Amino acid sequence: MPSATSADGTLIAYHRYGEGPPVIIVNGAFSTAADAEPIADAFASAGLGAVTYDRRARHDSGDTRPYAPEREAEDLAAVIEAVGGAAAVLGHSSGAVVAWVAASVGVPVTRLFLSEPPLHFGQDEPAEDLPERLQAFVDEARPEQAVVTFQREGIGLPEQLIEQLRNTPMFAGLLPLAQSTVYDATLTRAVSTPTAQMRAVGVPVTVLCGVETFPFLIAASRRVAESIPGAELIEVPESVGHRVDPEATVRLVADRLRTPA
């Protein structure tokens, strides 16, 4: 499996799909490169290239502390450099935040697609000490508590759904990703109200949002689109429950990549 070396020495594992200049896919919370395989396959089927990667502290990628959102921008920069030097980027959920931050600090992103970025804009923010409490759970070898706390406070899942998830085989697969909850909580807290640099990002931006997703994400997507001059907001009816529909999303992205900005 190929890997890129980030600025701080962290190895970031990635996978390539299809032919031609790739779209880099940046996943959200509790997601690994494998979770992006369906949309990567859809890009390949559409005659486009795609790259998925494990964000730091996930699956085949490494981790180096201390963490800061800038480290994830550097990770994305390393992947882009490894696969060609410039690329369009599709980020989903907290991955959209990574992509947006990266583009705003000069990472060579040619076009930016932000899918349901979970930004609060100062309203109903998670507790400021959430990342510290999550880190304490990880350090105490209590990954299940970190996962549940992030689901409850970082994502806002209802208790009934959290309990249902705890009783499924999927829950065990989330425990190795406990450290990444600290990073997602830190990232989204740091730029929950986008910086002036982010709002002035100098590449074409498309914000994607499902129709049947969390109301908070619909509101956030609208505010993100409104905050970036020239950005467009596109509804994706096929994307339901904060999940990207591969075929519908690839169709929208491909149309824009084939049309000069």
Phi, psi and chi 1 to 4 in degrees:
 res  aa     phi    psi   chi1   chi2   chi3   chi4
   1 MET       -  127.8 -177.6 -176.5  -54.6      -
   2 PRO   -71.2  156.9   24.8  -32.8      -      -
   3 SER  -144.9  154.0   63.7      -      -      -
   4 ALA  -110.1  152.5      -      -      -      -
   5 THR  -105.2  116.9  -57.2      -      -      -
   6 SER   -73.2  170.7 -166.2      -      -      -
   7 ALA   -59.8  -30.3      -      -      -      -
   8 ASP   -94.1   11.0   68.2   -6.7      -      -
   9 GLY    93.0   -3.1      -      -      -      -
  10 THR   -71.0  132.6  -56.4      -      -      -
  11 LEU   -83.7  128.4  -67.2 -179.7      -      -
  12 ILE  -115.8  112.2  -55.3  -63.3      -      -
  13 ALA   -80.6  138.0      -      -      -      -
  14 TYR  -139.6  165.0   66.5   88.8      -      -
  15 HIS  -132.3  142.3  -53.5 -107.7      -      -
  16 ARG  -109.8  145.5  -67.0 -162.4   70.0  152.6
  17 TYR  -135.5  143.7  -61.7   77.3      -      -
  18 GLY    70.6 -170.7      -      -      -      -
  19 GLU  -118.6  161.1  -57.6  -65.3  -28.1      -
  20 GLY    86.7  178.8      -      -      -      -
  21 PRO   -57.3  128.0  -22.0   33.1      -      -
  22 PRO   -87.4  154.0   32.8  -35.5      -      -
  23 VAL   -92.2  126.9  177.3      -      -      -
  24 ILE   -86.9  128.4  -46.4  -63.6      -      -
  25 ILE  -105.3  124.7  -58.0  166.1      -      -
  26 VAL  -115.1  113.3 -169.0      -      -      -
  27 ASN   -81.2  169.3  -90.1   -8.3      -      -
  28 GLY   -98.8 -157.3      -      -      -      -
  29 ALA   -60.2  143.5      -      -      -      -
  30 PHE    59.9   19.7  -64.2  122.6      -      -
  31 SER  -113.9  146.9  -63.6      -      -      -
  32 THR  -119.8  176.7   65.6      -      -      -
  33 ALA   -56.8  -36.6      -      -      -      -
  34 ALA   -61.9  -31.4      -      -      -      -
  35 ASP   -69.3  -21.2  -64.9  -50.3      -      -
  36 ALA   -91.3    1.9      -      -      -      -
  37 GLU   -59.1  -41.4 -175.2  173.2  -15.9      -
  38 PRO   -59.4  -42.3  -27.2   36.8      -      -
  39 ILE   -74.1  -32.6 -166.9  166.5      -      -
  40 ALA   -64.1  -41.5      -      -      -      -
  41 ASP   -63.2  -36.8  -76.4  -23.5      -      -
  42 ALA   -65.6  -39.2      -      -      -      -
  43 PHE   -61.7  -45.4  -86.8  115.8      -      -
  44 ALA   -61.9  -40.6      -      -      -      -
  45 SER   -65.7  -26.6  -64.0      -      -      -
  46 ALA   -85.5    5.2      -      -      -      -
  47 GLY    84.1   17.3      -      -      -      -
  48 LEU  -115.6  163.9  -61.0  170.0      -      -
  49 GLY   -92.6  160.8      -      -      -      -
  50 ALA  -150.2  151.5      -      -      -      -
  51 VAL  -133.9  129.3  168.2      -      -      -
  52 THR  -110.8  154.0   65.5      -      -      -
  53 TYR  -150.1  154.8   72.3   94.0      -      -
  54 ASP   -83.6  116.4  -74.2  -44.3      -      -
  55 ARG   -62.0  159.9  -70.4  168.9   56.6 -168.9
  56 ARG   -57.3  146.2   61.4  174.9   53.8 -150.7
  57 ALA    70.7   21.8      -      -      -      -
  58 ARG  -130.7  129.6  -54.7 -178.1 -168.2 -146.7
  59 HIS    48.0 -109.9 -160.2   46.0      -      -
  60 ASP   -88.5   -4.5  -71.6  -39.3      -      -
  61 SER   -89.4  160.5  -72.4      -      -      -
  62 GLY   -88.7 -166.2      -      -      -      -
  63 ASP  -156.4  138.4 -174.0   23.4      -      -
  64 THR  -136.9  131.0  -55.3      -      -      -
  65 ARG  -103.4  158.0  -55.8 -158.9 -167.2  165.7
  66 PRO   -80.9  153.9   30.0  -35.8      -      -
  67 TYR   -84.6  147.4  174.4   82.9      -      -
  68 ALA  -154.8  152.2      -      -      -      -
  69 PRO   -53.3  -32.4  -28.8   36.6      -      -
  70 GLU   -61.6  -28.9  -67.1   79.1    8.6      -
  71 ARG   -64.9  -37.8  -58.5  -66.1   81.4   75.5
  72 GLU   -71.0  -33.1  -68.2 -137.0   60.6      -
  73 ALA   -62.3  -40.3      -      -      -      -
  74 GLU   -66.6  -35.8  -67.7  164.9   -3.9      -
  75 ASP   -61.0  -47.8  -62.9  -14.1      -      -
  76 LEU   -63.0  -40.5  178.0   54.1      -      -
  77 ALA   -59.4  -40.6      -      -      -      -
  78 ALA   -65.0  -40.9      -      -      -      -
  79 VAL   -65.3  -45.0  172.6      -      -      -
  80 ILE   -60.2  -43.2  -68.9  175.2      -      -
  81 GLU   -62.2  -38.8  176.6   62.6   25.2      -
  82 ALA   -68.7  -25.8      -      -      -      -
  83 VAL  -110.4   11.0  -59.7      -      -      -
  84 GLY   149.2  -18.0      -      -      -      -
  85 GLY   101.5  -16.8      -      -      -      -
  86 ALA  -162.1  147.1      -      -      -      -
  87 ALA  -164.3  154.5      -      -      -      -
  88 ALA   -73.8  149.1      -      -      -      -
  89 VAL  -130.4  133.2  177.0      -      -      -
  90 LEU  -114.0  112.8  167.0   62.2      -      -
  91 GLY  -112.5  136.8      -      -      -      -
  92 HIS  -115.5  135.1  176.9   64.5      -      -
  93 SER    57.3 -127.9 -165.5      -      -      -
  94 SER   -63.5  -23.3   63.0      -      -      -
  95 GLY   -65.0  -30.0      -      -      -      -
  96 ALA   -66.0  -36.4      -      -      -      -
  97 VAL   -66.1  -43.9 -177.3      -      -      -
  98 VAL   -56.9  -48.1  170.9      -      -      -
  99 ALA   -61.9  -41.8      -      -      -      -
 100 TRP   -67.0  -45.4 -168.5    5.7      -      -
 101 VAL   -59.6  -45.3  169.0      -      -      -
 102 ALA   -60.7  -47.2      -      -      -      -
 103 ALA   -62.2  -34.9      -      -      -      -
 104 SER   -71.7  -21.2   75.6      -      -      -
 105 VAL  -103.6   14.4  -62.2      -      -      -
 106 GLY    97.5    5.4      -      -      -      -
 107 VAL   -61.2  136.5  173.4      -      -      -
 108 PRO   -71.9   74.3   24.3  -33.1      -      -
 109 VAL   -96.3  125.0  174.6      -      -      -
 110 THR   -87.9  -29.8   58.2      -      -      -
 111 ARG  -154.2  142.9 -170.1  148.7 -168.9  160.9
 112 LEU  -120.5  125.6 -166.5   56.0      -      -
 113 PHE  -118.3  117.0  -61.9   89.6      -      -
 114 LEU  -111.8  113.0  -53.5  176.9      -      -
 115 SER  -102.2  110.6  171.6      -      -      -
 116 GLU    48.8   57.9  -58.9 -171.7    7.3      -
 117 PRO   -66.3  127.8   22.6  -31.3      -      -
 118 PRO   -88.6   64.7   33.3  -34.7      -      -
 119 LEU  -102.7  139.9  -60.3 -175.7      -      -
 120 HIS   -94.7  -17.7  -73.4  -97.2      -      -
 121 PHE    52.8   38.7  -72.6   84.8      -      -
 122 GLY    82.4    2.9      -      -      -      -
 123 GLN  -112.5  131.4  -60.4  176.0   -8.3      -
 124 ASP    51.7   45.1  -60.0  -41.5      -      -
 125 GLU   -69.9  148.0  -62.2  -83.3    3.1      -
 126 PRO   -60.5  159.2  -22.5   33.4      -      -
 127 ALA   -57.1  141.7      -      -      -      -
 128 GLU   -62.2  -27.2  -73.0 -168.6    7.8      -
 129 ASP   -90.9    9.8   68.1  -17.0      -      -
 130 LEU   -57.3  -48.9  177.8   58.9      -      -
 131 PRO   -59.0  -39.0  -24.9   35.8      -      -
 132 GLU   -66.3  -40.5  -69.8   74.6   19.4      -
 133 ARG   -68.3  -38.1  -73.4 -172.7  -74.1  118.4
 134 LEU   -62.9  -42.8  -65.9  173.3      -      -
 135 GLN   -62.5  -38.0 -172.4   64.4   66.1      -
 136 ALA   -62.3  -41.6      -      -      -      -
 137 PHE   -62.6  -42.3  -70.4  137.8      -      -
 138 VAL   -64.4  -44.9  173.4      -      -      -
 139 ASP   -65.0  -27.8  -66.8  -17.6      -      -
 140 GLU   -87.7    9.7  -65.3  164.5    1.0      -
 141 ALA    59.7   42.9      -      -      -      -
 142 ARG  -122.6   62.4  -60.5  169.8   63.0 -167.7
 143 PRO   -62.2  -32.7   24.6  -35.3      -      -
 144 GLU   -62.8  -35.2   69.2  -71.4  -20.8      -
 145 GLN   -70.5  -36.9 -166.7   60.9   46.6      -
 146 ALA   -63.4  -44.8      -      -      -      -
 147 VAL   -62.2  -48.8  167.8      -      -      -
 148 VAL   -65.6  -41.4  167.8      -      -      -
 149 THR   -64.2  -40.1  -59.1      -      -      -
 150 PHE   -66.9  -40.4 -176.5   73.5      -      -
 151 GLN   -60.2  -41.3  -71.3  173.7  -32.2      -
 152 ARG   -75.1  -50.5  178.9 -175.2  -62.1  118.4
 153 GLU   -98.0  -33.8  -60.3 -175.9   33.7      -
 154 GLY   -83.0  -37.4      -      -      -      -
 155 ILE   -99.9  -35.1  -59.6  176.4      -      -
 156 GLY    88.9   28.3      -      -      -      -
 157 LEU   -70.2  143.8  -63.8 -176.3      -      -
 158 PRO   -69.4  153.0   21.6  -29.9      -      -
 159 GLU   -57.9  -39.2  -69.3  -62.9  -32.2      -
 160 GLN   -61.2  -41.7 -176.9  177.1    5.3      -
 161 LEU   -69.0  -38.6  179.6   55.1      -      -
 162 ILE   -59.6  -44.7  -68.6  172.2      -      -
 163 GLU   -65.2  -38.5  -74.1  -53.7  -49.5      -
 164 GLN   -61.9  -43.1  -70.9  174.2   -7.3      -
 165 LEU   -65.2  -36.8  -69.3  171.1      -      -
 166 ARG   -63.0  -23.7  -68.8 -171.7   76.7  161.6
 167 ASN   -98.4   16.3  -67.2  -43.1      -      -
 168 THR  -113.4  157.4   66.7      -      -      -
 169 PRO   -60.8  -23.8  -22.2   32.5      -      -
 170 MET   -62.5  -30.4 -177.7 -179.4   73.2      -
 171 PHE   -61.3  -41.0 -174.1   77.5      -      -
 172 ALA   -61.0  -31.7      -      -      -      -
 173 GLY   -72.1  -15.6      -      -      -      -
 174 LEU   -84.0  -23.2  -58.3 -179.8      -      -
 175 LEU   -61.8  -39.6  -59.4 -174.4      -      -
 176 PRO   -65.3  -11.9  -22.8   34.9      -      -
 177 LEU   -97.7   11.7  -57.8  174.0      -      -
 178 ALA   -57.9  -41.3      -      -      -      -
 179 GLN   -60.6  -33.1 -177.7   64.3   51.1      -
 180 SER   -68.3  -21.8   72.8      -      -      -
 181 THR   -65.9  -34.8   67.6      -      -      -
 182 VAL   -60.8  -43.3 -179.4      -      -      -
 183 TYR   -70.4  -41.4  -62.0  166.5      -      -
 184 ASP   -64.6  -40.6  -87.2  -29.0      -      -
 185 ALA   -65.0  -38.9      -      -      -      -
 186 THR   -67.0  -44.7  -57.7      -      -      -
 187 LEU   -60.5  -52.3  169.1   72.7      -      -
 188 THR   -71.1  -26.6   52.1      -      -      -
 189 ARG   -71.3  -38.8 -178.6  179.2   71.4  176.8
 190 ALA   -64.6  -35.1      -      -      -      -
 191 VAL  -127.6   32.1  -65.6      -      -      -
 192 SER   -60.0  -33.2 -171.2      -      -      -
 193 THR  -103.4  112.8  -62.5      -      -      -
 194 PRO   -56.4  141.8  -24.3   33.9      -      -
 195 THR   -72.9  164.0   65.7      -      -      -
 196 ALA   -59.3  -36.5      -      -      -      -
 197 GLN   -64.5  -39.0 -168.1  173.0   22.8      -
 198 MET   -67.4  -42.2  -69.1  169.1   67.6      -
 199 ARG   -66.1  -24.8  -64.1 -165.6  -60.1  -88.0
 200 ALA   -97.9   17.7      -      -      -      -
 201 VAL   -52.9  135.3   65.1      -      -      -
 202 GLY   -97.1   32.4      -      -      -      -
 203 VAL  -129.3  158.7  -62.0      -      -      -
 204 PRO   -61.5  136.6  -21.6   33.3      -      -
 205 VAL  -125.7  131.0  177.5      -      -      -
 206 THR  -121.1  126.1  -61.0      -      -      -
 207 VAL  -101.0  126.1 -178.8      -      -      -
 208 LEU  -108.9  138.8  -55.3  170.1      -      -
 209 CYS  -149.3  132.4 -174.0      -      -      -
 210 GLY   -69.3  159.6      -      -      -      -
 211 VAL   -85.0  -38.6  175.4      -      -      -
 212 GLU  -104.5   67.2  -62.7 -178.9   39.4      -
 213 THR  -126.0 -174.8 -171.3      -      -      -
 214 PHE   -65.3  134.1  -61.1  113.0      -      -
 215 PRO   -52.7  -36.6  -27.3   35.6      -      -
 216 PHE   -58.2  -38.8  149.3   65.3      -      -
 217 LEU   -73.9  -32.6  -66.8  169.3      -      -
 218 ILE   -64.1  -46.8  -66.3  175.1      -      -
 219 ALA   -63.0  -42.5      -      -      -      -
 220 ALA   -63.8  -42.8      -      -      -      -
 221 SER   -61.2  -41.9  -63.8      -      -      -
 222 ARG   -63.3  -43.1  -70.8  172.9  178.9  164.9
 223 ARG   -67.9  -37.4  -68.2 -162.8   66.0  174.1
 224 VAL   -61.4  -47.3  167.0      -      -      -
 225 ALA   -61.6  -39.4      -      -      -      -
 226 GLU   -69.7  -24.7  -69.3  168.1   -3.8      -
 227 SER   -83.3  -12.3   72.7      -      -      -
 228 ILE  -112.6  115.4  -55.4  171.0      -      -
 229 PRO   -56.4  127.7  -25.6   35.2      -      -
 230 GLY    83.9   -3.4      -      -      -      -
 231 ALA   -71.7  150.4      -      -      -      -
 232 GLU  -113.9  148.1   63.0  171.8  -16.4      -
 233 LEU  -111.8  124.0  173.6   64.7      -      -
 234 ILE  -120.3  126.1  -58.9  -64.3      -      -
 235 GLU   -82.4  139.3  -68.4 -175.7  -17.9      -
 236 VAL  -120.5   90.9 -170.9      -      -      -
 237 PRO   -57.7  -29.5  -22.8   33.5      -      -
 238 GLU   -73.2  -20.7  -61.8   88.0  -14.7      -
 239 SER   -84.7  115.4  -66.9      -      -      -
 240 VAL  -123.6  139.9  174.9      -      -      -
 241 GLY    64.5   38.7      -      -      -      -
 242 HIS    61.7   32.7 -161.3   39.3      -      -
 243 ARG  -121.3  134.5  -67.3 -177.0  178.8  -85.2
 244 VAL   -77.8  127.2  172.5      -      -      -
 245 ASP   -81.2  117.6 -178.8   86.4      -      -
 246 PRO   -59.8  -51.6  -26.3   36.3      -      -
 247 GLU   -66.0  -45.4  -74.2   72.2   25.1      -
 248 ALA   -65.2  -42.0      -      -      -      -
 249 THR   -67.0  -44.5  -59.2      -      -      -
 250 VAL   -62.3  -39.4  166.4      -      -      -
 251 ARG   -59.7  -44.8 -177.2  175.1   65.0 -108.5
 252 LEU   -67.5  -42.7  -69.4  166.5      -      -
 253 VAL   -66.5  -45.1  170.3      -      -      -
 254 ALA   -61.7  -40.0      -      -      -      -
 255 ASP   -57.9  -40.7  -74.5  -12.7      -      -
 256 ARG   -77.5  -32.9  -78.3  149.1 -176.6   81.8
 257 LEU   -69.0  -28.3  -68.3  178.0      -      -
 258 ARG   -88.7   -4.5  -70.5  166.4  178.1  157.5
 259 THR  -113.2  123.0  -56.8      -      -      -
 260 PRO   -56.7  138.5  -23.5   33.2      -      -
 261 ALA   -70.9      -      -      -      -      -
